[in-house]
Amino acid sequence: MPRITAEMAHELAVAQKVCVRPLVRRVIDQVDGTESKVALPCNSTREDVCPSCADKNRRLRMQQCAEGWHRTDDPERLVLADAETLHQFDDDAGDQVEDEGARRVRSTRRRDDVPDLPRVPCEDRTVGRAFETPDGKIYRPSMFLTLTMPSYGPVKANGTPLDPSSYNYRRAALDALHFPKLVDRFWQHVRGCAGYRVQYFAAVEPQKRLAPHLHAAVRGAIPRSLLRQIMKATYAQVWWPALDRPVYVHRCELAALRHPTQESWPRPAGR
């Protein structure tokens, strides 16, 4: 009987559109107390992790986009509890926080070199603005937005730096590391300035110079001047220690006395 290897099982799962890395969970029946194991799909959106789940999520996004992109009204949202029950939950949560300790307060101060953004009342809708022509036709336009990182130095046609000695590798690495935070903050600013809950479909791809590149299809039309203003005002508040000034020197000296280096150890005779 031929032996089934892991590679054969992986290829068969991909061919049959089955998750290649399912998550096994233990399920207990609340009636009779029997225990069973259930395999759940990983639901990854990356094809290199799970091709089957990535293809399933891609098709689901395509269906959602096709069904909801041209809607002129918002779908009704399911209310799980009434206002009194939610208020009771909020009171219980507040009491629990007070019992655990004092509330943590973080600074919300913005940088002085970042321009302020206009604040408009945000409406509870996802449908963009509609425009009406003199003959009575109504248009509800959308827009395609592309965001990318700035230049870190001249590059060749294949994306490699033209002058590696002057190319800003450090900034390129930090921007790629904090790119998700920048994108999240950007959409927060867009929804705060547009006045409604902006919906979008987006994909991130690397350029030849390996800089992150964001393509987004946005529901509704937002002025380009406002988008440029949002781009200038979007930043990620990241604490980065300075390396040009020595700090805690006395602690380093004390640690060196307690834990001497290998060169200062007494060596055995004859070596």
Secondary structure as UniProt FT lines:
FT   HELIX           6..15
FT   TURN            16..17
FT   STRAND          23..28
FT   TURN            30..32
FT   STRAND          35..40
FT   TURN            47..49
FT   HELIX           51..68
FT   TURN            69..70
FT   HELIX           83..100
FT   TURN            112..113
FT   STRAND          131..132
FT   TURN            134..135
FT   STRAND          138..139
FT   STRAND          143..148
FT   TURN            157..158
FT   TURN            164..166
FT   HELIX           169..177
FT   HELIX           179..194
FT   STRAND          200..206
FT   TURN            208..209
FT   STRAND          212..218
FT   HELIX           224..233
FT   HELIX           249..258
FT   HELIX           262..264
FT   TURN            269..270
//
